Amino acid sequence: MRSLEFGWYLPTHGDTTAIGDPGAAIDTDREMLQGIIHAAEESGFDYILIPVTPTCWEAYITAAYLVGQTRTIKPLIAARPGYINPVLLAKMISTFDQLTGGRIAVNLIAGQNEGEIRSDGITYAKEDRYALMDEEVQIMKALWTADGPLDHAGRFHTLNGAKIVPGIYQKPYPDFYLGGGSPEAAALSARHSDVHLFWGDTPERIAQNIAQIRDLADAHGRRDAIGFGMRLQIICRETEAEAWAAARALVAGGSDKARDRIRQDTANSAANRRVQELADSGEMIGPALWTGVSRVRAGAGIAVVGSPEQCAAQLQEFIDAGCHSFCLSGYPHDEEARRFKQLVRPLLAGLNAGLMAA
């Protein structure tokens, strides 16, 4: 079993305690972001996911600014097909990697919202984006491991004598993460990912998905090279009643109209469709697994809700299913990160002796 690792989320689109209320204040500023990343680092999180939607601050600039104010936490930043030339992106990542002594990981995202992708000027269809991402990851990995100038003749890129300076710090290259629920995402993870991050689902379904992706990875000689994790929300309080009060307040004000818009905007995303399917099946899909957040926001909205013991037990079910990495978020993000450290992490350490620091 791999050592457990924990990531947190940096809401560069704004933080709030009322995501269901369209009129609620959503704050984003430098001080807020600094407070969240410091809270995450002080709470022992290994990495921090920096999002890349059009409503977010630019991820690489944000990470470069904040990483200079921290000492250990590692930004997880997206590589998106067609956005940045792969030679330049490889150089950006290797420069970041060298300047931070190995504090960067790469998040592979083909895109979940077709309207947002088109608004960014990306015109590739979904299947072409996955093919493009596959080729661009191959190019970056080849550049980071090449002994000399690189030639490449592919479907999307042609390179003659490409090279980058500086070389990569993490050998052979930084870890790659990918979250997605489509067959294309599974196939790409099997070829390239160090961690496939599932969105919330039942532990039984996650165990089945792990087996399927491992079989795909086996064809590339990577069965034991790929690990698995969960992207989840968490709402933990000292008591179950307090946790549910916070959960209900978080989504108060949500409407059917807003949920219909979520479905429409993310109709081309298999992961989003699965989350909405789970939400349609009922509020609870596990002892402490709640679908309520998915009714008011797109993306990974399945939440672990309850007392410290309930939250730890629910996360343990995913560990037992084969997951070792957990990318979590909660509202407000600085306070929830500290609650996780104080209330849940010690319980998980007790349940997984030797797999994580207490």
VENZISUL-V838805 format. One line per field, one symbol per residue. ss: DSSP state (H for helix, E for strand, - for the rest). phi: phi as a letter, one per 20 degrees, with the letter a starting at -180 (. if undefined). A space follows every 10 residues. Layout:
ss: ???
phi: ???
This chain:
ss: ----EEEEEE ----E----- ------E--H HHHHHHHHHH HH----EEEE --------HH HHHHHHH--- ---EEEEEEE -----HHHHH HHHHHHHHHH ---EEEEEE- ---HHHHHH- -----HHHHH HHHHHHHHHH HHHHH----E EEE----EEE EE-------- -----EEEE- --HHHHHHHH HH--EEEEE- --HHHHHHHH HHHHHHHH-- ------EEEE EEEEEE---H HHHHHHHHHH H----HHHHH HHHHH----H HHHHHHHHHH H--EEE--EE -HHHH----- --EEEE-HHH HHHHHHHHHH H---EEEEE- --HHHHHHHH HHHHHHHHHH H-------
phi: .fffccdcdd efeodadbfe efeffcebbf ffffffffff ffenfebced fcffeeffff ffffffffdc ccfdfdcfdd fnecgfffff fgfffgfffd mndbcddece odcffffffe nedffgffff fffgfffgff ffffdfebgd dbccfdcccc mfbcceffef dfaffddbdr degfffffgg ecfeceeefg afgffffffg fffffffgfd mcgeeddcbc dceccdcgcf ffffffffff dgnfcfffff fffffdfedf ffffffffff fqfddagcdd egffecbfnf dfcecqfgff ffffffffff fpecdcddba dfffffffff ffddgfffff ecgndaff
